[in-house]
Amino acid sequence: MRVITFFIVGLTVHVVFFLSIFDIYFTSPLVHGMTPQSTQMNPPASRLVLVVADGLRADSLFTLLPNGSSRTPRVIEENGTWGVSHTRVPTESRPGHVALIAGFYEDVSAVAKGWKENPVEFDSVFNESRHTWCWGSPDILPMFAKGASGDHVYTHTYPAVEEDFASTDASRLDSWVFTQVKSLFESAKSNSTLKASLLMDKNIFFLHLLGIDTNGHAHRPMSEEYLNNIGLVDKGIAELVPVMEEFFGHDGRTAYVFTSDHGMTNWGSHGAGHPSETLTPLVVWGAGVNVAQRVTEPQSYEDHFLQEWKLEHIRRVDVNQADIAPLMASLVGVPIPVNSVGVLPILYLNNSGQFKAESMYTNAIQVLEQFKIKMMQKKETTLSFFFTPFQYLTESKQAEITHKARILIQLEKYNEAISLCQSLISLSLEGLLYYHTYDRFFLGCSVVLGFVGWTSYVILVILKTHRSSRTVAKLCMCVAVMITAFLLIQRSPVTYYIYCLLPVPVWFVNLKQVLLFGCGIMVLMWFVELITSLCCPQVVSFFNRAVLTVGLGVLSLWPILTGLFTKAKFRSLSWFLGCLCLSAFPLMPVVGREPNLHLMLLVAVCACVPTFTHSSLQQKRGLPLLNQIISWSTLGRWVTGMVPGNPRVFHCVYLFLPRSEALFPPVLSWLMFAWINIEQEALLAQGVSGRLEVFFIITAFFGTGNIASINSFDPASVYCFLTVFNPFIMGGLMMWKVLHLKMFPFIANTVLFLIVLVISDVMALHFFFMVQDYGSWLDIGTSISHYVIVMSMTIFLMLLSVVTHILTSKRLTLCASPKMHFP
């Protein structure tokens, strides 16, 4: 019963620790209650056309063709301004479009909560417009329509089934968009109501072109399909512009913005921070936009792209992706989205100095408003004597800068005013980050106290000390009351109570025993475990998988070094070969990077389905229905079949997800079987056995890469199951593959000891401080997965400790003869 109680308490503690990272690291940065800011001067454009070529790389558009010709739009050499838009990781469609249209970089927690929905309400250029017409993907358009106040955002989408990676020609998605746009203007000629709406000012037309991205995933960015799709988009825009200009009577009041949400790697994926993913093209022309500027002096860019693209004679103006939102708002005369953190790129504007200065001032006030609201919210929920304001932008400093900027504009010192406003924006953004992470240290300390308390308790359990103290109980009760009162005064969220109060009972258990036993041994053991865990290969292997190869190589010599080889030659040889074979996997490429079909030939029955599927897709005949039925039925048999976990069924399903680690599960299972046999021979000490358990569990997770590599997921890995784009089903299949690959060998082969819990918790504390909420999907996912893996491993070990206790504390009687576990 005591073991069951220990498990329940431990499980509760670790679940709370796990959930804490989402309150500490992953909370929405958005604030609400700001007043929309807009420039009072007349805008240069009455309408704006935004064209987003999903998945288009900058170099794919600007690089010269082999014959010396160029795909570069001629508009940048005549009447437009161009540059490179630097996207922020994660380079995915949703955060990319949010940055373009709303002007802020969506936090990871919001992205994870929904692909099409808005888990957190935000403002956008579409919302501030008079009317917005959108055409394109059903995965992107709905979130901006649902986030708009009113019904002035009209979306036209094709069926989701059209987003098929096995399509004979994905460029038809873009052709559909161009056709629909032309149809709208044609219909307006006979529809007076529609025509009147189209002729109003502050209108936006949004064309989302998914064909390039779809062809990039299916055929790779260097393929003929991908490059031809770029040509189709260029031709489609060239045909559409005259149609729109003719409809509006060539009034010169239309501005055009062409860009992309993200790029794509050479192997057809995106999400990380490689330049091929973060560098996208930006071409702006039309009303209020600077015409092409010829330059003779070298431009200050160190990436050498200008020379490669033969564009060094035309001024290049790079921007951050979020800067495009205030640019569009200034051109068409709508308020800048209230949540925008973009900075207006002045060099794109062709207008008076006063208009530029006023626009930049509006941008600065809009960002400053967010800072003020954030500061006010934090000030209201913090005791006055504990509140520490952002010292670089106090209230007096805000008033001083805004007043000075207004005076400079009145004195017509526009360049100085613009520079001052840019510095105000920079300080405001720093302040927003400061208040967003204001409670991180406080909550982090609470979680650390909980970790240290739990680890100390486990050590005391090992040392068999079980006493109580009423004085300690009263002291802990007083501390709990004080913490509760403190949080009540600050009106803290409910989760804060859990994180701050959880260490109290954990430390109560420790203190009542330490008073009698002495804290010297406990501190010494905890310190030794800390140093051991931080320096042992288990921790290092999370960052450098080659360490696992070294560890397996050393373990392969264990029977020789201990003399077991002479006593059990066959078992020792099996162990030696198993370690050497498994040691090769950490040196192989990680999951989700390189499509490897050749390993499927190792199992003829399983190979036929992915091979035929691959052949069919290559010939653009689509996904064969029979192959799809076989794949899903095999998966269903494993999940709900009569023999769950059957290795033959497991590996058949696994090979339907074509990846190079297909041999990893059987090799690891072979080594586990060899370990059971050789361990019986050696009768290992418990401490050594426990450490080997941790090493092998980590090897299972990282032997073929990181579980977080699902963030670089390639749709080709699930083509046997479906080819129509569905992020949740595809992601679920990838997660299923990775999890079963990692955990399969440990279903019934683990011997656990309490010392392993101490090692695991110290490792978890180490990775708690390394969780990050910035960077690419791969960076963020890796930091989370390190923490989750260690926490899950601890919970898993506690669960198995209960099972082990039950199985090893009872004797089985067969035919009146006691059955012993070991002879």
HUNOR-V585073 format. One record per residue. RES is the residue in one letter. PSI is psi as a letter, one per 30 degrees, with the letter a starting at -180 (999 if undefined). NEAR is the number of other C-alpha atoms within 8 Angstrom. D_CENTER is the distance of its C-alpha to the mean C-alpha in whole Angstrom. Layout:
res psi near d_center
RES PSI NEAR D_CENTER
RES PSI NEAR D_CENTER
This chain:
res psi near d_center
M e 4 42
R e 5 41
V e 8 38
I e 8 37
T e 8 37
F e 8 35
F e 11 32
I e 8 32
V e 8 32
G e 10 29
L e 10 27
T e 8 27
V e 9 26
H e 10 23
V e 8 22
V e 10 22
F e 10 21
F e 10 18
L f 8 17
S f 10 18
I f 11 15
F f 9 13
D f 9 16
I e 11 16
Y e 10 13
F i 11 11
T l 9 14
S k 9 14
P f 6 16
L k 7 18
V l 9 22
H l 6 24
G g 5 28
M l 9 28
T k 6 31
P k 9 30
Q k 11 31
S l 10 33
T k 11 36
Q f 4 39
M l 5 40
N k 6 41
P l 10 38
P f 11 38
A k 15 37
S f 13 37
R l 13 35
L k 16 31
V j 12 30
L j 11 26
V j 12 25
V j 12 22
A j 15 22
D k 15 18
G g 13 17
L k 16 20
R l 15 20
A e 12 22
D f 8 24
S f 9 25
L e 11 27
F f 10 29
T k 11 30
L k 12 33
L l 8 34
P e 5 36
N g 5 40
G f 6 39
S l 7 38
S k 8 35
R f 10 32
T k 8 32
P k 6 33
R f 6 36
V f 8 36
I f 14 34
E f 8 38
E d 8 39
N h 11 38
G l 15 35
T k 17 32
W l 13 29
G a 11 27
V k 13 23
S k 14 20
H j 11 18
T l 13 14
R k 12 11
V k 13 8
P k 11 6
T i 19 9
E l 11 9
S e 10 12
R e 9 11
P e 12 10
G e 15 12
H e 11 15
V e 12 15
A e 14 15
L e 14 18
I f 12 20
A f 16 19
G g 19 19
F l 12 16
Y j 10 12
E k 10 11
D l 11 9
V e 8 6
S e 10 9
A e 12 10
V e 11 8
A f 7 8
K f 7 12
G k 9 13
W e 8 12
K f 8 16
E l 8 17
N j 10 17
P f 7 16
V k 7 17
E k 6 20
F l 8 20
D l 12 22
S l 14 22
V e 15 25
F e 12 26
N e 12 26
E f 11 29
S l 11 30
R e 9 34
H k 12 33
T k 13 30
W k 11 30
C k 13 27
W k 14 27
G b 16 24
S k 12 21
P f 10 21
D f 8 17
I e 12 17
L e 13 21
P e 11 21
M f 10 19
F f 12 21
A e 11 24
K f 8 23
G f 11 22
A k 13 25
S k 5 29
G a 5 31
D h 7 32
H g 9 32
V j 14 29
Y k 10 30
T k 10 27
H j 8 29
T l 9 26
Y l 9 27
P k 7 27
A f 10 23
V f 7 25
E f 8 26
E i 11 22
D j 11 24
F f 12 23
A g 12 26
S k 10 28
T f 7 31
D j 6 30
A f 13 26
S f 12 28
R f 8 30
L e 13 27
D e 12 27
S e 10 31
W e 8 31
V e 13 29
F e 11 32
T e 8 35
Q e 9 34
V e 9 34
K e 10 37
S e 8 38
L e 8 37
F e 11 40
E e 8 42
S e 8 42
A f 11 43
K f 8 46
S g 6 47
N j 8 45
S e 8 47
T e 7 44
L e 8 41
K e 10 43
A e 8 43
S e 8 40
L e 7 39
L f 7 41
M l 9 40
D l 8 38
K h 14 34
N k 14 33
I k 13 30
F k 11 30
F k 12 26
L j 12 26
H j 13 22
L j 14 23
L f 14 21
G e 13 23
I e 16 22
D e 11 19
T e 12 20
N e 16 23
G e 14 20
H e 15 18
A e 11 22
H f 11 24
R l 12 22
P f 15 22
M g 8 26
S l 9 27
E e 6 30
E e 9 28
Y e 14 25
L e 11 28
N e 8 30
N e 12 28
I e 10 28
G e 9 31
L e 10 31
V e 10 29
D e 9 31
K e 8 34
G e 10 33
I e 9 33
A e 8 36
E e 8 38
L e 10 36
V e 8 37
P e 8 41
V e 10 40
M e 9 39
E e 12 41
E e 8 44
F e 8 43
F g 8 43
G g 6 46
H h 8 45
D f 7 44
G g 8 42
R g 11 40
T k 13 36
A k 16 33
Y k 11 31
V k 12 27
F k 12 26
T a 12 22
S l 14 19
D f 17 15
H l 18 14
G b 17 16
M k 15 16
T l 11 16
N f 9 20
W g 10 19
G g 13 17
S l 11 14
H l 12 11
G f 14 7
A a 14 8
G g 12 11
H k 7 14
P e 6 17
S f 12 17
E e 16 14
T f 15 14
L j 14 18
T l 18 19
P l 15 23
L j 12 24
V k 12 28
V k 13 30
W l 15 33
G a 12 36
A k 11 37
G g 12 37
V k 14 35
N k 13 36
V l 11 38
A k 12 37
Q j 8 38
R k 7 40
V k 9 40
T f 5 42
E k 4 41
P k 6 38
Q k 7 34
S i 4 32
Y k 5 29
E g 4 29
D f 5 27
H g 7 30
F e 6 28
L e 9 31
Q e 8 34
E e 9 32
W f 10 32
K h 8 35
L g 8 34
E f 11 35
H f 8 38
I k 10 36
R k 12 34
R k 9 31
V j 10 29
D l 9 25
V l 11 23
N k 11 19
Q e 14 17
A f 17 18
D f 15 22
I e 15 22
A e 17 23
P f 16 25
L e 10 27
M e 10 27
A e 12 28
S e 13 31
L e 14 32
V f 16 33
G h 14 34
V l 11 32
P k 13 30
I k 17 27
P k 14 24
V f 14 24
N g 13 21
S k 14 21
V g 10 20
G l 13 21
V k 10 24
L k 11 27
P j 10 28
I e 7 32
L f 7 32
Y f 10 32
L k 11 34
N i 9 38
N a 9 39
S l 6 42
G e 8 41
Q e 9 41
F e 9 39
K e 13 36
A e 13 37
E e 10 37
S e 12 34
M e 13 32
Y e 12 34
T e 11 32
N e 14 29
A e 12 29
I e 10 31
Q e 13 28
V e 15 25
L e 11 28
E e 10 28
Q e 14 25
F e 12 26
K e 8 29
I e 12 28
K e 12 25
M e 10 28
M e 8 30
Q e 8 28
K e 9 27
K e 10 31
E f 8 32
T g 10 30
T k 9 31
L k 10 35
S e 6 37
F f 4 38
F f 6 34
F k 8 32
T j 4 32
P l 6 31
F j 9 29
Q f 5 32
Y f 6 31
L i 11 32
T l 9 34
E e 6 36
S e 7 39
K e 9 37
Q e 9 35
A e 8 38
E e 8 40
I e 10 37
T e 10 37
H e 8 41
K e 8 41
A e 13 39
R e 9 41
I e 8 44
L e 12 43
I e 13 42
Q e 7 46
L g 6 47
E g 7 46
K i 9 44
Y e 12 41
N e 8 39
E e 8 39
A e 14 38
I e 13 35
S e 8 34
L e 10 35
C e 13 32
Q e 11 30
S e 8 30
L e 11 30
I e 13 27
S e 8 26
L e 10 27
S e 12 26
L e 11 22
E e 8 23
G e 11 24
L e 11 22
L e 8 19
Y e 9 22
Y f 11 23
H e 9 19
T g 7 19
Y e 7 23
D g 8 23
R e 9 20
F e 7 23
F e 7 25
L e 12 23
G e 9 22
C e 8 26
S e 11 26
V e 13 24
V e 9 25
L e 9 29
G e 12 28
F e 12 26
V e 8 30
G e 12 32
W e 10 31
T e 13 31
S e 11 34
Y e 12 35
V e 12 34
I e 14 37
L e 12 39
V e 9 39
I e 8 40
L f 6 43
K h 6 44
T k 8 45
H i 6 45
R l 7 47
S l 6 47
S k 7 48
R e 6 49
T e 6 48
V e 10 45
A e 10 44
K e 8 45
L e 8 43
C e 11 40
M e 8 41
C e 8 42
V e 9 39
A e 10 37
V e 8 39
M e 8 38
I e 10 34
T e 10 35
A e 8 37
F e 8 35
L e 11 32
L e 8 34
I e 9 35
Q g 10 32
R h 7 31
S l 10 28
P l 6 26
V e 6 26
T f 7 24
Y e 10 25
Y e 11 28
I e 9 27
Y e 14 25
C f 12 28
L f 11 31
L e 10 29
P f 14 31
V e 11 34
P e 9 35
V e 12 34
W f 12 36
F e 11 39
V e 9 39
N e 12 39
L e 9 41
K f 13 44
Q e 14 44
V e 9 43
L e 8 47
L e 7 49
F f 7 47
G k 9 46
C f 8 43
G e 6 44
I e 7 43
M e 11 40
V e 8 38
L e 8 39
M e 9 38
W e 11 34
F e 8 35
V e 8 35
E e 11 33
L e 10 30
I e 8 32
T e 8 32
S e 12 28
L f 10 27
C f 8 29
C l 8 29
P f 10 27
Q e 10 25
V e 11 23
V e 11 23
S f 13 22
F f 9 18
F f 6 18
N j 7 21
R f 13 22
A f 9 25
V e 10 26
L e 13 26
T e 14 29
V e 9 31
G e 9 31
L e 12 32
G e 11 34
V e 8 36
L f 8 36
S f 13 38
L f 9 41
W e 8 41
P e 10 44
I e 8 46
L f 7 45
T f 7 46
G g 8 49
L f 13 48
F e 11 48
T f 6 52
K e 6 52
A i 10 49
K e 9 49
F e 6 47
R e 10 45
S e 12 44
L e 9 44
S e 10 41
W e 13 39
F e 10 40
L e 9 39
G e 14 36
C e 13 34
L e 11 35
C e 9 33
L f 13 30
S f 13 30
A f 9 29
F e 12 26
P f 13 24
L f 9 25
M l 7 24
P l 8 21
V l 9 17
V k 13 16
G g 12 15
R e 10 16
E k 8 20
P j 10 22
N j 8 25
L f 9 27
H f 5 30
L f 10 30
M f 13 30
L f 8 34
L f 6 34
V j 7 35
A e 8 37
V e 7 36
C f 12 32
A f 13 32
C e 8 34
V e 13 32
P e 14 29
T e 10 31
F e 9 33
T e 13 30
H e 8 29
S e 8 32
S e 12 32
L e 11 29
Q e 7 30
Q g 6 33
K h 9 31
R g 11 33
G a 9 30
L j 14 29
P k 9 32
L e 6 33
L e 6 35
N e 14 32
Q e 12 29
I e 8 32
I e 9 32
S e 13 28
W e 9 28
S e 8 31
T e 11 31
L e 9 27
G e 9 29
R e 10 32
W e 14 30
V e 7 28
T g 7 31
G l 8 34
M f 5 37
V i 6 36
P k 8 32
G g 8 31
N k 8 33
P e 6 32
R e 6 34
V e 11 32
F e 10 29
H e 9 29
C e 11 30
V e 13 27
Y e 10 25
L f 13 26
F f 13 26
L i 10 22
P j 15 23
R l 14 22
S f 9 24
E g 8 24
A f 11 26
L f 7 29
F e 11 27
P e 11 27
P e 7 31
V e 11 31
L e 12 30
S e 9 32
W e 9 35
L e 12 34
M e 10 34
F e 8 37
A e 12 39
W e 9 38
I e 9 39
N e 9 42
I f 12 43
E e 9 42
Q e 9 44
E e 8 47
A f 7 46
L i 6 45
L l 8 42
A l 6 42
Q e 7 40
G e 8 38
V e 8 37
S e 10 36
G e 13 34
R e 9 32
L e 8 32
E e 11 30
V e 10 27
F e 10 28
F e 8 28
I e 10 25
I e 11 23
T e 9 24
A e 12 23
F e 12 19
F g 13 19
G e 12 22
T g 14 21
G a 12 17
N k 11 14
I f 11 13
A f 10 9
S f 14 11
I f 12 10
N f 9 7
S h 13 9
F k 12 11
D k 10 15
P f 10 16
A f 8 20
S f 13 19
V g 14 20
Y f 10 23
C f 15 25
F e 9 24
L l 8 23
T f 12 23
V k 11 22
F j 10 18
N j 6 17
P e 6 13
F e 6 14
I e 7 17
M e 11 16
G e 10 13
G e 8 15
L e 9 17
M e 12 15
M e 9 14
W e 8 18
K e 10 19
V e 10 17
L e 9 18
H e 8 22
L e 10 22
K e 10 21
M f 10 23
F e 9 26
P f 11 29
F g 8 29
I e 7 30
A h 5 33
N h 8 34
T k 8 33
V k 9 35
L l 11 34
F l 10 35
L f 9 34
I f 11 34
V e 11 31
L e 13 29
V e 12 30
I e 11 28
S e 12 25
D e 13 25
V e 13 26
M e 12 23
A e 11 21
L e 10 22
H e 9 21
F f 11 18
F e 9 17
F f 6 18
M g 7 15
V k 12 12
Q k 10 10
D g 9 9
Y l 7 9
G a 13 8
S l 12 6
W e 13 3
L e 13 6
D e 11 8
I e 13 6
G e 11 6
T e 12 9
S e 12 10
I e 11 10
S e 11 11
H e 10 14
Y e 13 15
V e 9 15
I e 8 17
V e 12 20
M e 13 20
S e 8 20
M e 10 23
T e 11 25
I e 11 25
F e 8 26
L e 10 28
M e 12 30
L e 9 30
L f 10 32
S e 11 34
V e 11 36
V e 8 36
T e 10 38
H e 9 40
I e 8 41
L e 7 42
T f 8 43
S f 6 45
K l 6 47
R k 8 50
L k 7 50
T j 8 54
L j 7 55
C h 4 58
A g 5 59
S k 6 58
P k 8 55
K j 8 52
M k 7 51
H e 5 47
F k 4 48
P 999 3 52
